[in-house]
Protein backbone atom coordinates (compact mmCIF):
# COMPACT_ATOMS: atom_id res chain seq x y z
CA UNK A 1 0.00 0.00 0.00
CA UNK A 2 2.83 2.39 0.80
CA UNK A 3 3.99 2.02 -2.82
CA UNK A 4 1.17 4.33 -3.94
CA UNK A 5 2.97 7.15 -2.13
CA UNK A 6 6.52 5.97 -2.79
CA UNK A 7 8.85 8.92 -3.15
CA UNK A 8 6.17 11.28 -1.82
CA UNK A 9 5.51 12.95 1.51
CA UNK A 10 2.38 12.48 3.57
CA UNK A 11 1.66 15.03 6.29
CA UNK A 12 -0.19 14.26 9.48
CA UNK A 13 -3.01 16.65 10.31
CA UNK A 14 -1.72 17.52 13.78
CA UNK A 15 -0.35 20.78 15.15
CA UNK A 16 3.23 19.81 14.28
CA UNK A 17 2.23 18.54 10.82
CA UNK A 18 4.57 15.57 11.13
CA UNK A 19 5.86 14.35 7.79
CA UNK A 20 6.07 10.75 6.64
CA UNK A 21 8.91 11.01 4.17
CA UNK A 22 10.58 7.59 4.28
CA UNK A 23 9.45 4.19 3.04
CA UNK A 24 9.74 2.82 6.59
CA UNK A 25 7.43 5.49 8.02
CA UNK A 26 4.89 5.08 5.23
CA UNK A 27 4.86 1.30 5.69
CA UNK A 28 4.44 1.59 9.44
CA UNK A 29 1.40 3.85 9.05
CA UNK A 30 -0.24 2.08 6.09
CA UNK A 31 0.75 -1.60 6.31
CA UNK A 32 -2.10 -4.09 6.90
CA UNK A 33 -4.69 -1.32 6.89
CA UNK A 34 -7.58 -0.29 4.77
CA UNK A 35 -6.70 3.06 3.25
CA UNK A 36 -9.43 5.59 2.50
CA UNK A 37 -8.65 8.23 -0.11
CA UNK A 38 -10.98 11.14 0.55
CA UNK A 39 -11.36 13.43 -2.45
CA UNK A 40 -12.92 16.73 -1.45
CA UNK A 41 -12.66 20.51 -1.54
CA UNK A 42 -13.44 23.23 0.95
CA UNK A 43 -15.30 25.22 -1.69
CA UNK A 44 -17.74 22.32 -2.22
CA UNK A 45 -20.80 22.54 0.11
CA UNK A 46 -21.50 18.80 -0.26
CA UNK A 47 -17.89 18.06 0.74
CA UNK A 48 -18.21 20.20 3.84
CA UNK A 49 -21.40 18.41 4.87
CA UNK A 50 -19.93 14.97 4.16
CA UNK A 51 -16.68 15.79 5.95
CA UNK A 52 -18.55 16.05 9.25
CA UNK A 53 -20.01 12.58 8.65
CA UNK A 54 -16.63 11.16 7.67
CA UNK A 55 -14.95 12.78 10.67
CA UNK A 56 -17.45 11.09 13.01
CA UNK A 57 -17.06 7.80 11.12
CA UNK A 58 -13.27 7.89 11.51
CA UNK A 59 -13.28 9.00 15.14
CA UNK A 60 -15.68 6.23 16.16
CA UNK A 61 -13.33 3.69 14.62
CA UNK A 62 -10.07 5.06 15.99
CA UNK A 63 -10.67 7.11 19.14
CA UNK A 64 -10.11 5.33 22.47
CA UNK A 65 -13.22 7.03 23.83
CA UNK A 66 -15.30 4.78 21.54
CA UNK A 67 -13.15 1.69 21.02
CA UNK A 68 -10.65 -0.27 23.09
CA UNK A 69 -8.28 -0.50 20.15
CA UNK A 70 -8.14 1.62 17.00
CA UNK A 71 -9.37 -0.01 13.80
CA UNK A 72 -6.87 -0.85 11.11
CA UNK A 73 -7.73 2.06 8.88
CA UNK A 74 -5.88 5.10 7.55
CA UNK A 75 -7.33 8.11 5.79
CA UNK A 76 -5.59 10.37 3.29
CA UNK A 77 -7.25 13.61 2.26
CA UNK A 78 -6.62 14.14 -1.45
CA UNK A 79 -7.34 17.84 -1.72
CA UNK A 80 -9.02 19.21 -4.82
CA UNK A 81 -8.92 22.70 -3.33
CA UNK A 82 -7.96 25.63 -5.55
CA UNK A 83 -5.68 27.23 -2.97
CA UNK A 84 -3.56 26.06 -0.07
CA UNK A 85 -5.51 28.35 2.24
CA UNK A 86 -8.73 26.53 1.35
CA UNK A 87 -7.05 23.20 2.04
CA UNK A 88 -5.73 24.35 5.42
CA UNK A 89 -9.11 25.76 6.42
CA UNK A 90 -10.88 22.56 5.39
CA UNK A 91 -8.52 20.41 7.47
CA UNK A 92 -8.61 22.63 10.54
CA UNK A 93 -11.47 20.75 12.22
CA UNK A 94 -10.60 17.30 10.92
CA UNK A 95 -8.98 14.51 13.02
CA UNK A 96 -5.28 14.75 13.78
CA UNK A 97 -4.79 11.17 12.61
CA UNK A 98 -5.75 12.05 9.05
CA UNK A 99 -2.99 12.42 6.48
CA UNK A 100 -2.82 14.69 3.47
CA UNK A 101 -0.57 15.43 0.53
CA UNK A 102 1.30 18.72 0.30
CA UNK A 103 -0.68 21.22 -1.74
CA UNK A 104 2.11 21.58 -4.30
CA UNK A 105 2.20 17.83 -4.99
CA UNK A 106 0.66 17.06 -8.39
CA UNK A 107 -0.25 13.60 -7.12
CA UNK A 108 -3.41 15.23 -5.73
CA UNK A 109 -4.69 15.64 -9.28
CA UNK A 110 -3.13 12.47 -10.66
CA UNK A 111 -4.94 10.27 -8.13
CA UNK A 112 -8.26 11.76 -9.19
CA UNK A 113 -7.60 10.65 -12.76
CA UNK A 114 -6.11 7.33 -11.70
CA UNK A 115 -9.22 6.34 -9.76
CA UNK A 116 -11.69 7.91 -12.20
CA UNK A 117 -13.10 10.37 -9.69
CA UNK A 118 -15.82 12.34 -11.46
CA UNK A 119 -17.65 13.95 -8.56
CA UNK A 120 -16.98 15.27 -5.10
CA UNK A 121 -17.01 14.13 -2.39
CA UNK A 122 -15.66 10.66 -3.12
CA UNK A 123 -14.01 8.00 -0.95
CA UNK A 124 -11.91 5.30 -2.62
CA UNK A 125 -11.27 2.32 -0.33
CA UNK A 126 -8.04 0.41 -0.95
CA UNK A 127 -7.01 -2.99 0.35
CA UNK A 128 -3.61 -3.34 2.07
CA UNK A 129 -2.32 -4.71 -1.24
CA UNK A 130 -3.28 -1.46 -2.97
CA UNK A 131 -6.11 -3.06 -4.95
CA UNK A 132 -9.40 -1.19 -5.07
CA UNK A 133 -12.10 -2.46 -2.73
CA UNK A 134 -14.69 0.10 -3.75
CA UNK A 135 -14.33 3.13 -5.99
CA UNK A 136 -16.73 5.32 -4.02
CA UNK A 137 -17.87 4.49 -0.51
CA UNK A 138 -19.35 7.90 0.31
CA UNK A 139 -22.97 6.76 0.08
CA UNK A 140 -22.25 3.61 2.10
CA UNK A 141 -20.60 5.65 4.85
CA UNK A 142 -23.63 7.94 4.95
CA UNK A 143 -26.04 5.00 5.22
CA UNK A 144 -24.19 2.59 7.50
CA UNK A 145 -21.65 4.63 9.38
CA UNK A 146 -18.87 2.69 11.16
CA UNK A 147 -20.76 -0.60 10.61
CA UNK A 148 -19.53 -0.76 7.01
CA UNK A 149 -15.90 -1.04 8.16
CA UNK A 150 -16.42 -4.64 9.30
CA UNK A 151 -17.69 -5.49 5.81
CA UNK A 152 -14.64 -3.93 4.19
CA UNK A 153 -12.25 -5.54 6.63
CA UNK A 154 -13.63 -8.98 5.96
CA UNK A 155 -13.82 -8.52 2.19
CA UNK A 156 -10.24 -7.23 2.09
CA UNK A 157 -8.97 -10.03 4.35
CA UNK A 158 -7.22 -7.60 6.69
CA UNK A 159 -5.43 -9.80 9.20
CA UNK A 160 -6.39 -8.73 12.71
CA UNK A 161 -3.43 -10.29 14.50
CA UNK A 162 -4.45 -9.04 17.94
CA UNK A 163 -7.26 -11.59 18.03
CA UNK A 164 -5.28 -14.58 16.75
CA UNK A 165 -3.39 -17.11 18.80
CA UNK A 166 0.32 -17.37 17.83
CA UNK A 167 -0.14 -20.75 16.20
CA UNK A 168 -2.96 -19.37 14.06
CA UNK A 169 -1.14 -16.44 12.50
CA UNK A 170 -0.20 -18.20 9.28
CA UNK A 171 -3.51 -19.99 8.83
CA UNK A 172 -6.38 -17.89 10.19
CA UNK A 173 -9.81 -19.52 10.30
CA UNK A 174 -12.67 -18.15 8.18
CA UNK A 175 -14.16 -15.09 9.88
CA UNK A 176 -17.84 -15.84 9.30
CA UNK A 177 -20.37 -17.59 7.13
CA UNK A 178 -21.07 -14.30 5.36
CA UNK A 179 -17.49 -13.82 4.20
CA UNK A 180 -18.08 -15.16 0.63
CA UNK A 181 -21.05 -12.80 0.24
CA UNK A 182 -19.01 -9.81 1.34
CA UNK A 183 -16.22 -10.69 -1.07
CA UNK A 184 -18.74 -10.86 -3.90
CA UNK A 185 -20.32 -7.52 -2.95
CA UNK A 186 -17.02 -5.66 -3.02
CA UNK A 187 -15.55 -7.39 -6.03
CA UNK A 188 -14.22 -4.75 -8.40
CA UNK A 189 -14.36 -5.27 -12.13
CA UNK A 190 -10.85 -6.08 -13.45
CA UNK A 191 -11.06 -3.20 -15.89
CA UNK A 192 -11.78 -0.78 -13.06
CA UNK A 193 -9.01 -2.26 -10.95
CA UNK A 194 -6.50 -1.84 -13.76
CA UNK A 195 -7.26 1.88 -13.75
CA UNK A 196 -5.23 2.12 -10.56
CA UNK A 197 -2.04 1.35 -12.41
CA UNK A 198 -2.43 3.31 -15.63
CA UNK A 199 -5.38 5.71 -15.29
CA UNK A 200 -8.04 5.84 -17.94
CA UNK A 201 -6.94 5.12 -21.51
CA UNK A 202 -8.39 5.66 -24.95
CA UNK A 203 -11.52 7.59 -25.75
CA UNK A 204 -13.41 6.91 -22.53
CA UNK A 205 -10.49 8.16 -20.49
CA UNK A 206 -10.31 11.38 -22.48
CA UNK A 207 -14.02 11.93 -22.06
CA UNK A 208 -13.80 11.29 -18.28
CA UNK A 209 -10.87 13.67 -17.99
CA UNK A 210 -12.73 16.32 -19.94
CA UNK A 211 -15.71 15.94 -17.58
CA UNK A 212 -13.44 16.24 -14.56
CA UNK A 213 -11.81 19.39 -15.93
CA UNK A 214 -15.19 20.88 -16.75
CA UNK A 215 -16.27 20.26 -13.17
CA UNK A 216 -13.06 21.80 -11.85
CA UNK A 217 -11.89 18.55 -10.22
CA UNK A 218 -8.52 18.21 -11.91
N, C-alpha and C positions, 0 to 999 in steps of 0.2 A: 504494500500500500504506500509506503514511503516513497517508492519510485516515482509516483505521480508528481511529487514535489522535489525530486532529486535536483540538486544544484540551485534550489530556490531557498528563500527564507520565509518561514511562517512566524507570525508575531502573536504572542499571547495577549489577550484583551484585558490585561491587568494594569495597575498603575505604573509598573516599571516597564511594561511592554517588552517582556522577555522575548528574545529571538531564538528560534530553533534554526540553526544555520549549519548543522552537521548531520551527516547520515545517521549517526548514532542517536542523536537527540530526536530526529524525526521518527526513527524506528521505535524508540522507547515510548513516544507519545501516540503512535498510530498502529503499532503491531497488535495483531489479534483483536482489532476493534472494528466495529462498523463505523464508517466515516460518512458524515452527512455534509454535502456541499450545498450551502445555502446561498442561492443567487437572489440578490435583492438590491434595493436602492432606497436611500432616504427620501428621495423626491417622489416615490411611488406610494400613494395612500394605502393601497392594498398590502404592500410590503410592510408598512408600519403597523398595520392592524395584525398581520400574520406574525410579525416578529414578537409581539407580546405573547401569542399562543406558543410559538416555538421556544421562547425563553422559558415559559412555565413548563413545557414539555421536557426541556433539557435539565432544568433544575430539579424536577421531580425524579429524574433518573440518576442524577449525579450528586445531589446535595445530601449531606449526612443528616440533615433535619428530616428528610423523607425516607431515606434508605440506609441500611446498615453498611452497604458497600456500593460504591459508585458503579453504574453499568459500564460495560465495555463499549463506549461510544465516544467519538470525537466529532466536533463540528468545526468546519472551516467556512467562514463568511467570504464568499466570492463577490466582492463589491462590483456593482454596475453603476456606482455613483459617478456623477460628472466631475466632481471636485473632491479633493482630499478632505476639505472641511465638512462636506456632506457625509463622507464616510465616517469621519471621527464623531460627528454628532449622532449618527445612526447607532454607532457602537457604544456610545456613552453609557446607556442603561442596559446593555447586554451582559451576560455572565462573563466573569473573568476567565473562565476555563475555555471560552471560545478562542479559536485562532482565526487569523485573517492574513491575506497577502498584502504586502506593501502596495500602496496606491500606484506607484510607478511601475509595478511589475505587469507586463503585458499578458502574463498568464491568466489574469482576471478575465480578459476578453477571450483568450484562446480556449479556456475551459468551457465557456458558454457555447462556442462553436463545436467543440469536441463532443459535448453531451447534448447537442441539438436543443438547447434551451431557447424557446420561442416566446415565453411569457414570464412575467415576474408576478409574485414570488415563485420560486421553484426550489425543490429539495431533491437532489440526486443522492441516493443511498448506495454506497459502495461496500462490497464485501472486503474482508481483510486481504484477499488476493488482488484487489483492485478491480475485479469484475463488477459490472453494474447489477445491483439487486432490483432497484426500481428507478426509473428515470425521473419520476416526479411524485414524491410522497406527501406533498403539501396537503392535498385533500384528505388523505388518510390520517395525517396528524391532526387535522381539524376535527375529524369524526371520532377517532379512537383515543387520541391523546397518548400517554405513555404506554397504554396496553399494546399498541402496535409494535413496540420494540421487541417484545417476546417473539412475535411472529417473524420479524426480520432476523433475530438472533438464531432462531431455529432453522430458518430457510438458508441462512448463510453458513451454518455449521460453525459458529463461533465457539471455540472450546473454552468453556468456563471452568478453568482448572481448580478454582477454589472449592468446587463442590465434588471433585473427583478424588478417590483414594489413589495413592501413589501407584498401585499396580494397575490402575485403570487408565492411566494417562495416555497410553499409546493405543488403546482400544476401547474408547468410550461407548457405553450402551446407547441404544436409540433413546431419544429424549421423550417421545410420546407417540401415541398412535396416530396423531394428526400430522406428524412430520412430513409424510409424503404429500399430503394435501397442501401444506404450506410451501413446499418446494415447487409444486406445480403452479401455485398462485403467483409466485414471484419469479417464475422463469422468464428470462428476457430473451427475446428473439435474437438469434445469432447475428443478424444483420445490424440490430441496434447495438449489441454488445461490441461489435467490431468498430463502431463509431468512436469508441473510447480511444482506440489506437491511432486512427487516421483522420477523424473528423468526418464530415459529410463530403461525398465525392460526386462528381458528375452533375447532371442537371438539377436533381432534387436538392443537392447540397447548396448549389448556387441560389436556388429559389429560397431555401430556408435562411441562407445568410442575408439575402436581400430583405426578407421579412424582418429579420432581427435588426438590421440596420435601420429599416424604416421605423421600427418601434423604438429605436434608440438604445437597444440592448448592447450592441457591440460596436 
